Amino acid sequence: MRVSIIFFILLISCKEDLQRELRTAAYPIVDSIYKRQMNQITKEADSMCIQITHAKLQSVIDSILEVRRNQVKQLRSFE
């Protein structure tokens, strides 16, 4: 019984070391994947921000033009 418990404890301790080694070895891989994906995500986000900005700007310009047209109509109606 004691031998099986000792064997089990040794097996668990070896497993933790293996996991620790795998985690340590995975850091550079995970870091490079993260950097590559963040560059792509940043480019996509910047592109989306530009599109949204252009859409909002066009909406503001259209609103200003509509207000100005209404003002011109009002001024012409007084003549």
C-alpha positions as CSV (number, residue, x, y, z in Angstrom):
1,M,0.0,0.0,0.0
2,R,2.7,2.4,0.9
3,V,4.6,1.7,-2.2
4,S,1.6,2.5,-4.4
5,I,1.1,5.8,-2.5
6,I,4.8,6.8,-2.9
7,F,4.7,5.8,-6.6
8,F,1.5,7.9,-7.1
9,I,3.1,10.9,-5.4
10,L,6.2,10.6,-7.6
11,L,4.1,10.3,-10.7
12,I,2.2,13.5,-9.8
13,S,5.3,15.4,-9.1
14,C,6.8,14.4,-12.4
15,K,3.7,15.5,-14.2
16,E,3.9,19.0,-12.7
17,D,7.5,19.3,-13.8
18,L,6.5,18.3,-17.3
19,Q,3.7,20.8,-17.4
20,R,5.9,23.5,-16.1
21,E,8.5,22.7,-18.8
22,L,5.7,22.8,-21.5
23,R,4.4,26.1,-20.2
24,T,7.9,27.6,-20.2
25,A,8.6,26.3,-23.7
26,A,5.2,27.6,-24.9
27,Y,5.8,31.2,-23.9
28,P,7.8,32.2,-27.1
29,I,5.3,30.5,-29.3
30,V,2.3,32.1,-27.7
31,D,4.1,35.5,-27.7
32,S,4.8,35.3,-31.4
33,I,1.2,34.2,-32.2
34,Y,-0.1,37.1,-30.0
35,K,2.1,39.7,-31.7
36,R,1.1,38.4,-35.2
37,Q,-2.6,38.5,-34.4
38,M,-2.5,41.8,-32.7
39,N,-0.9,43.4,-35.7
40,Q,-3.7,42.0,-37.9
41,I,-6.4,43.1,-35.4
42,T,-4.9,46.5,-35.1
43,K,-4.9,47.0,-38.9
44,E,-8.6,45.8,-39.1
45,A,-9.6,48.1,-36.2
46,D,-7.9,51.1,-37.7
47,S,-9.6,50.4,-41.0
48,M,-13.0,50.1,-39.3
49,C,-12.4,53.4,-37.4
50,I,-11.6,55.2,-40.7
51,Q,-14.8,53.9,-42.3
52,I,-16.9,54.9,-39.3
53,T,-15.3,58.3,-39.2
54,H,-16.0,58.9,-42.9
55,A,-19.6,57.7,-42.4
56,K,-20.2,60.1,-39.5
57,L,-18.5,62.9,-41.3
58,Q,-20.7,62.4,-44.3
59,S,-23.8,62.4,-42.1
60,V,-22.7,65.7,-40.4
61,I,-22.1,67.3,-43.8
62,D,-25.5,66.1,-45.1
63,S,-27.2,67.6,-42.0
64,I,-25.4,70.9,-42.4
65,L,-26.4,71.1,-46.1
66,E,-30.0,70.3,-45.2
67,V,-30.1,73.1,-42.6
68,R,-28.5,75.5,-45.1
69,R,-31.0,74.6,-47.8
70,N,-33.8,75.2,-45.4
71,Q,-32.4,78.6,-44.5
72,V,-32.0,79.6,-48.2
73,K,-35.6,78.5,-48.8
74,Q,-36.8,80.6,-45.9
75,L,-34.8,83.6,-47.1
76,R,-36.2,83.3,-50.6
77,S,-39.8,83.1,-49.3
78,F,-39.4,86.5,-47.7
79,E,-38.5,88.1,-51.0
